[in-house]
Amino acid sequence: MRQKEEINPQQLLRLPKVLELLQISKTKFYLGIQQGDYPKQIKLGKTSVWKAREILAFIDNLTS
């Protein structure tokens, strides 16, 4: 697994990378999005992506 420090905050992450970083299931992640617990996705056509900086900030808030 790549460390979060190796991720460029400006990039967009696809779902598998987000789940790897957060270490949760897809079901729990999407439920958390609906409940407002996790950052919302950006739709690019049929693909969903997340801003790396939002995911990294979320992780940092959990660990601080």
PDBQT receptor file of N, H, CA, C and O in Angstrom, charges set to zero:
ATOM      1  N   MET A   1       0.838  -1.181   0.000  1.00  0.00    +0.000 N 
ATOM      2  CA  MET A   1       0.000   0.000   0.000  1.00  0.00    +0.000 C 
ATOM      3  C   MET A   1       0.883   1.245   0.000  1.00  0.00    +0.000 C 
ATOM      4  O   MET A   1       1.837   1.341   0.772  1.00  0.00    +0.000 OA
ATOM      5  N   ARG A   2       0.558   2.186  -0.865  1.00  0.00    +0.000 N 
ATOM      6  H   ARG A   2      -0.217   2.108  -1.492  1.00  0.00    +0.000 HD
ATOM      7  CA  ARG A   2       1.290   3.446  -0.885  1.00  0.00    +0.000 C 
ATOM      8  C   ARG A   2       0.917   4.267   0.339  1.00  0.00    +0.000 C 
ATOM      9  O   ARG A   2      -0.231   4.275   0.784  1.00  0.00    +0.000 OA
ATOM     10  N   GLN A   3       1.894   4.937   0.856  1.00  0.00    +0.000 N 
ATOM     11  H   GLN A   3       2.826   4.930   0.494  1.00  0.00    +0.000 HD
ATOM     12  CA  GLN A   3       1.639   5.819   1.997  1.00  0.00    +0.000 C 
ATOM     13  C   GLN A   3       0.924   7.068   1.509  1.00  0.00    +0.000 C 
ATOM     14  O   GLN A   3       1.115   7.489   0.368  1.00  0.00    +0.000 OA
ATOM     15  N   LYS A   4       0.101   7.661   2.366  1.00  0.00    +0.000 N 
ATOM     16  H   LYS A   4      -0.055   7.318   3.293  1.00  0.00    +0.000 HD
ATOM     17  CA  LYS A   4      -0.642   8.848   1.966  1.00  0.00    +0.000 C 
ATOM     18  C   LYS A   4       0.287  10.018   1.647  1.00  0.00    +0.000 C 
ATOM     19  O   LYS A   4      -0.087  10.928   0.908  1.00  0.00    +0.000 OA
ATOM     20  N   GLU A   5       1.512   9.993   2.211  1.00  0.00    +0.000 N 
ATOM     21  H   GLU A   5       1.816   9.254   2.812  1.00  0.00    +0.000 HD
ATOM     22  CA  GLU A   5       2.457  11.071   1.935  1.00  0.00    +0.000 C 
ATOM     23  C   GLU A   5       2.905  11.077   0.478  1.00  0.00    +0.000 C 
ATOM     24  O   GLU A   5       3.355  12.108  -0.022  1.00  0.00    +0.000 OA
ATOM     25  N   GLU A   6       2.790   9.943  -0.211  1.00  0.00    +0.000 N 
ATOM     26  H   GLU A   6       2.425   9.105   0.195  1.00  0.00    +0.000 HD
ATOM     27  CA  GLU A   6       3.213   9.843  -1.601  1.00  0.00    +0.000 C 
ATOM     28  C   GLU A   6       2.145  10.339  -2.568  1.00  0.00    +0.000 C 
ATOM     29  O   GLU A   6       2.397  10.418  -3.771  1.00  0.00    +0.000 OA
ATOM     30  N   ILE A   7       0.981  10.668  -2.078  1.00  0.00    +0.000 N 
ATOM     31  H   ILE A   7       0.776  10.604  -1.101  1.00  0.00    +0.000 HD
ATOM     32  CA  ILE A   7      -0.118  11.094  -2.934  1.00  0.00    +0.000 C 
ATOM     33  C   ILE A   7      -0.085  12.601  -3.092  1.00  0.00    +0.000 C 
ATOM     34  O   ILE A   7      -0.008  13.337  -2.109  1.00  0.00    +0.000 OA
ATOM     35  N   ASN A   8      -0.144  13.052  -4.330  1.00  0.00    +0.000 N 
ATOM     36  H   ASN A   8      -0.207  12.453  -5.129  1.00  0.00    +0.000 HD
ATOM     37  CA  ASN A   8      -0.187  14.470  -4.637  1.00  0.00    +0.000 C 
ATOM     38  C   ASN A   8      -1.565  15.005  -4.250  1.00  0.00    +0.000 C 
ATOM     39  O   ASN A   8      -2.568  14.504  -4.759  1.00  0.00    +0.000 OA
ATOM     40  N   PRO A   9      -1.650  15.995  -3.376  1.00  0.00    +0.000 N 
ATOM     41  CA  PRO A   9      -2.951  16.523  -2.949  1.00  0.00    +0.000 C 
ATOM     42  C   PRO A   9      -3.776  17.105  -4.092  1.00  0.00    +0.000 C 
ATOM     43  O   PRO A   9      -4.987  17.274  -3.951  1.00  0.00    +0.000 OA
ATOM     44  N   GLN A  10      -3.144  17.415  -5.219  1.00  0.00    +0.000 N 
ATOM     45  H   GLN A  10      -2.160  17.279  -5.334  1.00  0.00    +0.000 HD
ATOM     46  CA  GLN A  10      -3.855  18.007  -6.344  1.00  0.00    +0.000 C 
ATOM     47  C   GLN A  10      -4.512  16.972  -7.251  1.00  0.00    +0.000 C 
ATOM     48  O   GLN A  10      -5.310  17.329  -8.119  1.00  0.00    +0.000 OA
ATOM     49  N   GLN A  11      -4.187  15.699  -7.061  1.00  0.00    +0.000 N 
ATOM     50  H   GLN A  11      -3.540  15.410  -6.356  1.00  0.00    +0.000 HD
ATOM     51  CA  GLN A  11      -4.727  14.690  -7.962  1.00  0.00    +0.000 C 
ATOM     52  C   GLN A  11      -6.130  14.259  -7.562  1.00  0.00    +0.000 C 
ATOM     53  O   GLN A  11      -6.608  14.549  -6.465  1.00  0.00    +0.000 OA
ATOM     54  N   LEU A  12      -6.769  13.560  -8.484  1.00  0.00    +0.000 N 
ATOM     55  H   LEU A  12      -6.381  13.325  -9.375  1.00  0.00    +0.000 HD
ATOM     56  CA  LEU A  12      -8.083  12.993  -8.245  1.00  0.00    +0.000 C 
ATOM     57  C   LEU A  12      -7.916  11.498  -8.036  1.00  0.00    +0.000 C 
ATOM     58  O   LEU A  12      -7.162  10.840  -8.753  1.00  0.00    +0.000 OA
ATOM     59  N   LEU A  13      -8.621  10.970  -7.056  1.00  0.00    +0.000 N 
ATOM     60  H   LEU A  13      -9.233  11.504  -6.474  1.00  0.00    +0.000 HD
ATOM     61  CA  LEU A  13      -8.498   9.563  -6.706  1.00  0.00    +0.000 C 
ATOM     62  C   LEU A  13      -9.750   8.809  -7.108  1.00  0.00    +0.000 C 
ATOM     63  O   LEU A  13     -10.865   9.303  -6.938  1.00  0.00    +0.000 OA
ATOM     64  N   ARG A  14      -9.563   7.614  -7.640  1.00  0.00    +0.000 N 
ATOM     65  H   ARG A  14      -8.658   7.213  -7.777  1.00  0.00    +0.000 HD
ATOM     66  CA  ARG A  14     -10.688   6.739  -7.925  1.00  0.00    +0.000 C 
ATOM     67  C   ARG A  14     -11.023   5.929  -6.678  1.00  0.00    +0.000 C 
ATOM     68  O   ARG A  14     -10.242   5.872  -5.728  1.00  0.00    +0.000 OA
ATOM     69  N   LEU A  15     -12.179   5.313  -6.696  1.00  0.00    +0.000 N 
ATOM     70  H   LEU A  15     -12.814   5.359  -7.468  1.00  0.00    +0.000 HD
ATOM     71  CA  LEU A  15     -12.703   4.617  -5.532  1.00  0.00    +0.000 C 
ATOM     72  C   LEU A  15     -11.743   3.588  -4.926  1.00  0.00    +0.000 C 
ATOM     73  O   LEU A  15     -11.570   3.588  -3.707  1.00  0.00    +0.000 OA
ATOM     74  N   PRO A  16     -11.112   2.712  -5.715  1.00  0.00    +0.000 N 
ATOM     75  CA  PRO A  16     -10.219   1.724  -5.080  1.00  0.00    +0.000 C 
ATOM     76  C   PRO A  16      -9.114   2.354  -4.235  1.00  0.00    +0.000 C 
ATOM     77  O   PRO A  16      -8.785   1.833  -3.169  1.00  0.00    +0.000 OA
ATOM     78  N   LYS A  17      -8.540   3.458  -4.687  1.00  0.00    +0.000 N 
ATOM     79  H   LYS A  17      -8.807   3.881  -5.553  1.00  0.00    +0.000 HD
ATOM     80  CA  LYS A  17      -7.484   4.135  -3.928  1.00  0.00    +0.000 C 
ATOM     81  C   LYS A  17      -8.050   4.774  -2.657  1.00  0.00    +0.000 C 
ATOM     82  O   LYS A  17      -7.414   4.736  -1.604  1.00  0.00    +0.000 OA
ATOM     83  N   VAL A  18      -9.242   5.358  -2.759  1.00  0.00    +0.000 N 
ATOM     84  H   VAL A  18      -9.759   5.388  -3.614  1.00  0.00    +0.000 HD
ATOM     85  CA  VAL A  18      -9.873   5.963  -1.581  1.00  0.00    +0.000 C 
ATOM     86  C   VAL A  18     -10.141   4.889  -0.525  1.00  0.00    +0.000 C 
ATOM     87  O   VAL A  18      -9.850   5.079   0.656  1.00  0.00    +0.000 OA
ATOM     88  N   LEU A  19     -10.695   3.769  -0.964  1.00  0.00    +0.000 N 
ATOM     89  H   LEU A  19     -10.932   3.615  -1.923  1.00  0.00    +0.000 HD
ATOM     90  CA  LEU A  19     -10.987   2.683  -0.024  1.00  0.00    +0.000 C 
ATOM     91  C   LEU A  19      -9.715   2.120   0.590  1.00  0.00    +0.000 C 
ATOM     92  O   LEU A  19      -9.700   1.747   1.763  1.00  0.00    +0.000 OA
ATOM     93  N   GLU A  20      -8.654   2.059  -0.195  1.00  0.00    +0.000 N 
ATOM     94  H   GLU A  20      -8.666   2.363  -1.148  1.00  0.00    +0.000 HD
ATOM     95  CA  GLU A  20      -7.360   1.585   0.320  1.00  0.00    +0.000 C 
ATOM     96  C   GLU A  20      -6.835   2.523   1.401  1.00  0.00    +0.000 C 
ATOM     97  O   GLU A  20      -6.341   2.073   2.434  1.00  0.00    +0.000 OA
ATOM     98  N   LEU A  21      -6.942   3.822   1.161  1.00  0.00    +0.000 N 
ATOM     99  H   LEU A  21      -7.343   4.188   0.321  1.00  0.00    +0.000 HD
ATOM    100  CA  LEU A  21      -6.446   4.803   2.132  1.00  0.00    +0.000 C 
ATOM    101  C   LEU A  21      -7.273   4.793   3.413  1.00  0.00    +0.000 C 
ATOM    102  O   LEU A  21      -6.727   4.892   4.512  1.00  0.00    +0.000 OA
ATOM    103  N   LEU A  22      -8.585   4.675   3.268  1.00  0.00    +0.000 N 
ATOM    104  H   LEU A  22      -9.029   4.594   2.375  1.00  0.00    +0.000 HD
ATOM    105  CA  LEU A  22      -9.462   4.718   4.434  1.00  0.00    +0.000 C 
ATOM    106  C   LEU A  22      -9.611   3.356   5.104  1.00  0.00    +0.000 C 
ATOM    107  O   LEU A  22      -9.993   3.267   6.271  1.00  0.00    +0.000 OA
ATOM    108  N   GLN A  23      -9.313   2.312   4.369  1.00  0.00    +0.000 N 
ATOM    109  H   GLN A  23      -9.002   2.384   3.421  1.00  0.00    +0.000 HD
ATOM    110  CA  GLN A  23      -9.414   0.935   4.844  1.00  0.00    +0.000 C 
ATOM    111  C   GLN A  23     -10.816   0.621   5.374  1.00  0.00    +0.000 C 
ATOM    112  O   GLN A  23     -10.992   0.133   6.490  1.00  0.00    +0.000 OA
ATOM    113  N   ILE A  24     -11.804   0.920   4.524  1.00  0.00    +0.000 N 
ATOM    114  H   ILE A  24     -11.660   1.316   3.617  1.00  0.00    +0.000 HD
ATOM    115  CA  ILE A  24     -13.188   0.571   4.818  1.00  0.00    +0.000 C 
ATOM    116  C   ILE A  24     -13.801  -0.055   3.565  1.00  0.00    +0.000 C 
ATOM    117  O   ILE A  24     -13.219  -0.006   2.482  1.00  0.00    +0.000 OA
ATOM    118  N   SER A  25     -14.977  -0.639   3.733  1.00  0.00    +0.000 N 
ATOM    119  H   SER A  25     -15.450  -0.679   4.613  1.00  0.00    +0.000 HD
ATOM    120  CA  SER A  25     -15.663  -1.267   2.607  1.00  0.00    +0.000 C 
ATOM    121  C   SER A  25     -16.368  -0.207   1.763  1.00  0.00    +0.000 C 
ATOM    122  O   SER A  25     -16.635   0.905   2.217  1.00  0.00    +0.000 OA
ATOM    123  N   LYS A  26     -16.656  -0.585   0.538  1.00  0.00    +0.000 N 
ATOM    124  H   LYS A  26     -16.440  -1.489   0.169  1.00  0.00    +0.000 HD
ATOM    125  CA  LYS A  26     -17.370   0.310  -0.368  1.00  0.00    +0.000 C 
ATOM    126  C   LYS A  26     -18.748   0.656   0.193  1.00  0.00    +0.000 C 
ATOM    127  O   LYS A  26     -19.186   1.803   0.105  1.00  0.00    +0.000 OA
ATOM    128  N   THR A  27     -19.422  -0.323   0.762  1.00  0.00    +0.000 N 
ATOM    129  H   THR A  27     -19.066  -1.255   0.834  1.00  0.00    +0.000 HD
ATOM    130  CA  THR A  27     -20.759  -0.103   1.324  1.00  0.00    +0.000 C 
ATOM    131  C   THR A  27     -20.713   0.917   2.453  1.00  0.00    +0.000 C 
ATOM    132  O   THR A  27     -21.513   1.852   2.479  1.00  0.00    +0.000 OA
ATOM    133  N   LYS A  28     -19.784   0.743   3.383  1.00  0.00    +0.000 N 
ATOM    134  H   LYS A  28     -19.134  -0.017   3.362  1.00  0.00    +0.000 HD
ATOM    135  CA  LYS A  28     -19.663   1.688   4.505  1.00  0.00    +0.000 C 
ATOM    136  C   LYS A  28     -19.280   3.076   4.013  1.00  0.00    +0.000 C 
ATOM    137  O   LYS A  28     -19.750   4.082   4.546  1.00  0.00    +0.000 OA
ATOM    138  N   PHE A  29     -18.430   3.130   2.998  1.00  0.00    +0.000 N 
ATOM    139  H   PHE A  29     -18.048   2.313   2.564  1.00  0.00    +0.000 HD
ATOM    140  CA  PHE A  29     -17.998   4.418   2.473  1.00  0.00    +0.000 C 
ATOM    141  C   PHE A  29     -19.173   5.176   1.857  1.00  0.00    +0.000 C 
ATOM    142  O   PHE A  29     -19.374   6.351   2.163  1.00  0.00    +0.000 OA
ATOM    143  N   TYR A  30     -19.946   4.524   0.999  1.00  0.00    +0.000 N 
ATOM    144  H   TYR A  30     -19.783   3.569   0.750  1.00  0.00    +0.000 HD
ATOM    145  CA  TYR A  30     -21.075   5.207   0.373  1.00  0.00    +0.000 C 
ATOM    146  C   TYR A  30     -22.160   5.570   1.392  1.00  0.00    +0.000 C 
ATOM    147  O   TYR A  30     -22.814   6.604   1.251  1.00  0.00    +0.000 OA
ATOM    148  N   LEU A  31     -22.353   4.746   2.399  1.00  0.00    +0.000 N 
ATOM    149  H   LEU A  31     -21.821   3.907   2.513  1.00  0.00    +0.000 HD
ATOM    150  CA  LEU A  31     -23.283   5.083   3.464  1.00  0.00    +0.000 C 
ATOM    151  C   LEU A  31     -22.787   6.326   4.208  1.00  0.00    +0.000 C 
ATOM    152  O   LEU A  31     -23.574   7.211   4.544  1.00  0.00    +0.000 OA
ATOM    153  N   GLY A  32     -21.495   6.382   4.459  1.00  0.00    +0.000 N 
ATOM    154  H   GLY A  32     -20.856   5.662   4.186  1.00  0.00    +0.000 HD
ATOM    155  CA  GLY A  32     -20.906   7.550   5.111  1.00  0.00    +0.000 C 
ATOM    156  C   GLY A  32     -21.038   8.818   4.283  1.00  0.00    +0.000 C 
ATOM    157  O   GLY A  32     -21.215   9.903   4.837  1.00  0.00    +0.000 OA
ATOM    158  N   ILE A  33     -20.954   8.693   2.965  1.00  0.00    +0.000 N 
ATOM    159  H   ILE A  33     -20.810   7.811   2.516  1.00  0.00    +0.000 HD
ATOM    160  CA  ILE A  33     -21.158   9.854   2.093  1.00  0.00    +0.000 C 
ATOM    161  C   ILE A  33     -22.593  10.359   2.243  1.00  0.00    +0.000 C 
ATOM    162  O   ILE A  33     -22.827  11.560   2.382  1.00  0.00    +0.000 OA
ATOM    163  N   GLN A  34     -23.551   9.428   2.212  1.00  0.00    +0.000 N 
ATOM    164  H   GLN A  34     -23.361   8.452   2.099  1.00  0.00    +0.000 HD
ATOM    165  CA  GLN A  34     -24.962   9.812   2.353  1.00  0.00    +0.000 C 
ATOM    166  C   GLN A  34     -25.226  10.481   3.699  1.00  0.00    +0.000 C 
ATOM    167  O   GLN A  34     -26.066  11.377   3.789  1.00  0.00    +0.000 OA
ATOM    168  N   GLN A  35     -24.529  10.062   4.728  1.00  0.00    +0.000 N 
ATOM    169  H   GLN A  35     -23.847   9.334   4.655  1.00  0.00    +0.000 HD
ATOM    170  CA  GLN A  35     -24.720  10.623   6.067  1.00  0.00    +0.000 C 
ATOM    171  C   GLN A  35     -23.881  11.881   6.284  1.00  0.00    +0.000 C 
ATOM    172  O   GLN A  35     -23.986  12.516   7.333  1.00  0.00    +0.000 OA
ATOM    173  N   GLY A  36     -23.052  12.249   5.308  1.00  0.00    +0.000 N 
ATOM    174  H   GLY A  36     -22.968  11.733   4.456  1.00  0.00    +0.000 HD
ATOM    175  CA  GLY A  36     -22.237  13.448   5.427  1.00  0.00    +0.000 C 
ATOM    176  C   GLY A  36     -20.937  13.249   6.185  1.00  0.00    +0.000 C 
ATOM    177  O   GLY A  36     -20.284  14.219   6.571  1.00  0.00    +0.000 OA
ATOM    178  N   ASP A  37     -20.556  11.987   6.402  1.00  0.00    +0.000 N 
ATOM    179  H   ASP A  37     -21.086  11.199   6.089  1.00  0.00    +0.000 HD
ATOM    180  CA  ASP A  37     -19.331  11.702   7.145  1.00  0.00    +0.000 C 
ATOM    181  C   ASP A  37     -18.073  11.751   6.285  1.00  0.00    +0.000 C 
ATOM    182  O   ASP A  37     -16.994  12.072   6.783  1.00  0.00    +0.000 OA
ATOM    183  N   TYR A  38     -18.202  11.439   5.011  1.00  0.00    +0.000 N 
ATOM    184  H   TYR A  38     -19.078  11.178   4.607  1.00  0.00    +0.000 HD
ATOM    185  CA  TYR A  38     -17.052  11.373   4.101  1.00  0.00    +0.000 C 
ATOM    186  C   TYR A  38     -17.223  12.383   2.970  1.00  0.00    +0.000 C 
ATOM    187  O   TYR A  38     -18.347  12.769   2.651  1.00  0.00    +0.000 OA
ATOM    188  N   PRO A  39     -16.127  12.811   2.367  1.00  0.00    +0.000 N 
ATOM    189  CA  PRO A  39     -16.211  13.756   1.253  1.00  0.00    +0.000 C 
ATOM    190  C   PRO A  39     -17.017  13.175   0.086  1.00  0.00    +0.000 C 
ATOM    191  O   PRO A  39     -16.946  11.980  -0.203  1.00  0.00    +0.000 OA
ATOM    192  N   LYS A  40     -17.774  14.036  -0.569  1.00  0.00    +0.000 N 
ATOM    193  H   LYS A  40     -17.831  15.006  -0.335  1.00  0.00    +0.000 HD
ATOM    194  CA  LYS A  40     -18.575  13.622  -1.721  1.00  0.00    +0.000 C 
ATOM    195  C   LYS A  40     -17.696  13.483  -2.962  1.00  0.00    +0.000 C 
ATOM    196  O   LYS A  40     -16.657  14.129  -3.098  1.00  0.00    +0.000 OA
ATOM    197  N   GLN A  41     -18.150  12.628  -3.845  1.00  0.00    +0.000 N 
ATOM    198  H   GLN A  41     -18.994  12.104  -3.734  1.00  0.00    +0.000 HD
ATOM    199  CA  GLN A  41     -17.440  12.392  -5.089  1.00  0.00    +0.000 C 
ATOM    200  C   GLN A  41     -17.741  13.472  -6.127  1.00  0.00    +0.000 C 
ATOM    201  O   GLN A  41     -18.700  14.234  -6.008  1.00  0.00    +0.000 OA
ATOM    202  N   ILE A  42     -16.899  13.508  -7.132  1.00  0.00    +0.000 N 
ATOM    203  H   ILE A  42     -16.120  12.889  -7.229  1.00  0.00    +0.000 HD
ATOM    204  CA  ILE A  42     -17.092  14.344  -8.308  1.00  0.00    +0.000 C 
ATOM    205  C   ILE A  42     -17.360  13.387  -9.452  1.00  0.00    +0.000 C 
ATOM    206  O   ILE A  42     -16.616  12.425  -9.641  1.00  0.00    +0.000 OA
ATOM    207  N   LYS A  43     -18.406  13.635 -10.213  1.00  0.00    +0.000 N 
ATOM    208  H   LYS A  43     -19.010  14.416 -10.059  1.00  0.00    +0.000 HD
ATOM    209  CA  LYS A  43     -18.730  12.758 -11.338  1.00  0.00    +0.000 C 
ATOM    210  C   LYS A  43     -18.036  13.266 -12.597  1.00  0.00    +0.000 C 
ATOM    211  O   LYS A  43     -18.198  14.421 -12.990  1.00  0.00    +0.000 OA
ATOM    212  N   LEU A  44     -17.265  12.388 -13.217  1.00  0.00    +0.000 N 
ATOM    213  H   LEU A  44     -17.134  11.449 -12.898  1.00  0.00    +0.000 HD
ATOM    214  CA  LEU A  44     -16.629  12.666 -14.506  1.00  0.00    +0.000 C 
ATOM    215  C   LEU A  44     -17.199  11.641 -15.492  1.00  0.00    +0.000 C 
ATOM    216  O   LEU A  44     -16.654  10.550 -15.660  1.00  0.00    +0.000 OA
ATOM    217  N   GLY A  45     -18.293  12.012 -16.131  1.00  0.00    +0.000 N 
ATOM    218  H   GLY A  45     -18.735  12.898 -15.995  1.00  0.00    +0.000 HD
ATOM    219  CA  GLY A  45     -18.986  11.043 -16.974  1.00  0.00    +0.000 C 
ATOM    220  C   GLY A  45     -19.563   9.953 -16.093  1.00  0.00    +0.000 C 
ATOM    221  O   GLY A  45     -20.343  10.232 -15.182  1.00  0.00    +0.000 OA
ATOM    222  N   LYS A  46     -19.181   8.707 -16.361  1.00  0.00    +0.000 N 
ATOM    223  H   LYS A  46     -18.547   8.481 -17.101  1.00  0.00    +0.000 HD
ATOM    224  CA  LYS A  46     -19.649   7.584 -15.555  1.00  0.00    +0.000 C 
ATOM    225  C   LYS A  46     -18.724   7.279 -14.383  1.00  0.00    +0.000 C 
ATOM    226  O   LYS A  46     -19.027   6.417 -13.558  1.00  0.00    +0.000 OA
ATOM    227  N   THR A  47     -17.611   7.976 -14.308  1.00  0.00    +0.000 N 
ATOM    228  H   THR A  47     -17.365   8.676 -14.979  1.00  0.00    +0.000 HD
ATOM    229  CA  THR A  47     -16.601   7.716 -13.287  1.00  0.00    +0.000 C 
ATOM    230  C   THR A  47     -16.747   8.681 -12.120  1.00  0.00    +0.000 C 
ATOM    231  O   THR A  47     -17.010   9.868 -12.309  1.00  0.00    +0.000 OA
ATOM    232  N   SER A  48     -16.575   8.158 -10.920  1.00  0.00    +0.000 N 
ATOM    233  H   SER A  48     -16.361   7.193 -10.766  1.00  0.00    +0.000 HD
ATOM    234  CA  SER A  48     -16.548   9.004  -9.724  1.00  0.00    +0.000 C 
ATOM    235  C   SER A  48     -15.116   9.126  -9.245  1.00  0.00    +0.000 C 
ATOM    236  O   SER A  48     -14.368   8.148  -9.233  1.00  0.00    +0.000 OA
ATOM    237  N   VAL A  49     -14.740  10.329  -8.853  1.00  0.00    +0.000 N 
ATOM    238  H   VAL A  49     -15.348  11.123  -8.863  1.00  0.00    +0.000 HD
ATOM    239  CA  VAL A  49     -13.409  10.592  -8.311  1.00  0.00    +0.000 C 
ATOM    240  C   VAL A  49     -13.562  11.483  -7.084  1.00  0.00    +0.000 C 
ATOM    241  O   VAL A  49     -14.588  12.133  -6.884  1.00  0.00    +0.000 OA
ATOM    242  N   TRP A  50     -12.513  11.493  -6.274  1.00  0.00    +0.000 N 
ATOM    243  H   TRP A  50     -11.679  10.965  -6.437  1.00  0.00    +0.000 HD
ATOM    244  CA  TRP A  50     -12.482  12.324  -5.074  1.00  0.00    +0.000 C 
ATOM    245  C   TRP A  50     -11.215  13.160  -5.096  1.00  0.00    +0.000 C 
ATOM    246  O   TRP A  50     -10.178  12.707  -5.581  1.00  0.00    +0.000 OA
ATOM    247  N   LYS A  51     -11.291  14.372  -4.578  1.00  0.00    +0.000 N 
ATOM    248  H   LYS A  51     -12.133  14.740  -4.184  1.00  0.00    +0.000 HD
ATOM    249  CA  LYS A  51     -10.109  15.220  -4.477  1.00  0.00    +0.000 C 
ATOM    250  C   LYS A  51      -9.201  14.633  -3.405  1.00  0.00    +0.000 C 
ATOM    251  O   LYS A  51      -9.623  14.417  -2.269  1.00  0.00    +0.000 OA
ATOM    252  N   ALA A  52      -7.966  14.380  -3.771  1.00  0.00    +0.000 N 
ATOM    253  H   ALA A  52      -7.622  14.555  -4.694  1.00  0.00    +0.000 HD
ATOM    254  CA  ALA A  52      -7.009  13.779  -2.839  1.00  0.00    +0.000 C 
ATOM    255  C   ALA A  52      -6.861  14.648  -1.597  1.00  0.00    +0.000 C 
ATOM    256  O   ALA A  52      -6.763  14.121  -0.488  1.00  0.00    +0.000 OA
ATOM    257  N   ARG A  53      -6.841  15.956  -1.759  1.00  0.00    +0.000 N 
ATOM    258  H   ARG A  53      -6.920  16.383  -2.660  1.00  0.00    +0.000 HD
ATOM    259  CA  ARG A  53      -6.647  16.835  -0.605  1.00  0.00    +0.000 C 
ATOM    260  C   ARG A  53      -7.792  16.686   0.398  1.00  0.00    +0.000 C 
ATOM    261  O   ARG A  53      -7.568  16.811   1.602  1.00  0.00    +0.000 OA
ATOM    262  N   GLU A  54      -9.017  16.422  -0.074  1.00  0.00    +0.000 N 
ATOM    263  H   GLU A  54      -9.199  16.321  -1.052  1.00  0.00    +0.000 HD
ATOM    264  CA  GLU A  54     -10.141  16.240   0.835  1.00  0.00    +0.000 C 
ATOM    265  C   GLU A  54     -10.028  14.917   1.590  1.00  0.00    +0.000 C 
ATOM    266  O   GLU A  54     -10.324  14.850   2.783  1.00  0.00    +0.000 OA
ATOM    267  N   ILE A  55      -9.606  13.879   0.899  1.00  0.00    +0.000 N 
ATOM    268  H   ILE A  55      -9.366  13.933  -0.070  1.00  0.00    +0.000 HD
ATOM    269  CA  ILE A  55      -9.442  12.569   1.543  1.00  0.00    +0.000 C 
ATOM    270  C   ILE A  55      -8.298  12.623   2.547  1.00  0.00    +0.000 C 
ATOM    271  O   ILE A  55      -8.428  12.121   3.664  1.00  0.00    +0.000 OA
ATOM    272  N   LEU A  56      -7.172  13.233   2.155  1.00  0.00    +0.000 N 
ATOM    273  H   LEU A  56      -7.067  13.641   1.248  1.00  0.00    +0.000 HD
ATOM    274  CA  LEU A  56      -6.031  13.343   3.068  1.00  0.00    +0.000 C 
ATOM    275  C   LEU A  56      -6.373  14.185   4.297  1.00  0.00    +0.000 C 
ATOM    276  O   LEU A  56      -5.956  13.863   5.409  1.00  0.00    +0.000 OA
ATOM    277  N   ALA A  57      -7.130  15.262   4.096  1.00  0.00    +0.000 N 
ATOM    278  H   ALA A  57      -7.469  15.524   3.193  1.00  0.00    +0.000 HD
ATOM    279  CA  ALA A  57      -7.548  16.102   5.231  1.00  0.00    +0.000 C 
ATOM    280  C   ALA A  57      -8.481  15.323   6.148  1.00  0.00    +0.000 C 
ATOM    281  O   ALA A  57      -8.402  15.449   7.370  1.00  0.00    +0.000 OA
ATOM    282  N   PHE A  58      -9.358  14.525   5.568  1.00  0.00    +0.000 N 
ATOM    283  H   PHE A  58      -9.422  14.422   4.575  1.00  0.00    +0.000 HD
ATOM    284  CA  PHE A  58     -10.254  13.699   6.374  1.00  0.00    +0.000 C 
ATOM    285  C   PHE A  58      -9.449  12.737   7.242  1.00  0.00    +0.000 C 
ATOM    286  O   PHE A  58      -9.727  12.585   8.431  1.00  0.00    +0.000 OA
ATOM    287  N   ILE A  59      -8.456  12.092   6.647  1.00  0.00    +0.000 N 
ATOM    288  H   ILE A  59      -8.230  12.215   5.681  1.00  0.00    +0.000 HD
ATOM    289  CA  ILE A  59      -7.591  11.149   7.393  1.00  0.00    +0.000 C 
ATOM    290  C   ILE A  59      -6.848  11.882   8.499  1.00  0.00    +0.000 C 
ATOM    291  O   ILE A  59      -6.770  11.397   9.628  1.00  0.00    +0.000 OA
ATOM    292  N   ASP A  60      -6.303  13.050   8.177  1.00  0.00    +0.000 N 
ATOM    293  H   ASP A  60      -6.366  13.445   7.260  1.00  0.00    +0.000 HD
ATOM    294  CA  ASP A  60      -5.571  13.824   9.192  1.00  0.00    +0.000 C 
ATOM    295  C   ASP A  60      -6.483  14.208  10.365  1.00  0.00    +0.000 C 
ATOM    296  O   ASP A  60      -6.043  14.200  11.515  1.00  0.00    +0.000 OA
ATOM    297  N   ASN A  61      -7.739  14.542  10.087  1.00  0.00    +0.000 N 
ATOM    298  H   ASN A  61      -8.097  14.549   9.153  1.00  0.00    +0.000 HD
ATOM    299  CA  ASN A  61      -8.679  14.895  11.159  1.00  0.00    +0.000 C 
ATOM    300  C   ASN A  61      -8.993  13.697  12.045  1.00  0.00    +0.000 C 
ATOM    301  O   ASN A  61      -9.245  13.856  13.240  1.00  0.00    +0.000 OA
ATOM    302  N   LEU A  62      -8.979  12.507  11.472  1.00  0.00    +0.000 N 
ATOM    303  H   LEU A  62      -8.775  12.377  10.501  1.00  0.00    +0.000 HD
ATOM    304  CA  LEU A  62      -9.228  11.292  12.261  1.00  0.00    +0.000 C 
ATOM    305  C   LEU A  62      -8.078  11.004  13.212  1.00  0.00    +0.000 C 
ATOM    306  O   LEU A  62      -8.291  10.532  14.329  1.00  0.00    +0.000 OA
ATOM    307  N   THR A  63      -6.866  11.287  12.770  1.00  0.00    +0.000 N 
ATOM    308  H   THR A  63      -6.693  11.671  11.863  1.00  0.00    +0.000 HD
ATOM    309  CA  THR A  63      -5.691  10.917  13.541  1.00  0.00    +0.000 C 
ATOM    310  C   THR A  63      -5.203  12.014  14.474  1.00  0.00    +0.000 C 
ATOM    311  O   THR A  63      -4.258  11.801  15.234  1.00  0.00    +0.000 OA
ATOM    312  N   SER A  64      -5.830  13.179  14.430  1.00  0.00    +0.000 N 
ATOM    313  H   SER A  64      -6.597  13.352  13.813  1.00  0.00    +0.000 HD
ATOM    314  CA  SER A  64      -5.366  14.255  15.315  1.00  0.00    +0.000 C 
ATOM    315  C   SER A  64      -6.277  14.455  16.494  1.00  0.00    +0.000 C 
ATOM    316  O   SER A  64      -6.024  15.322  17.330  1.00  0.00    +0.000 OA
TER     317      SER A  64
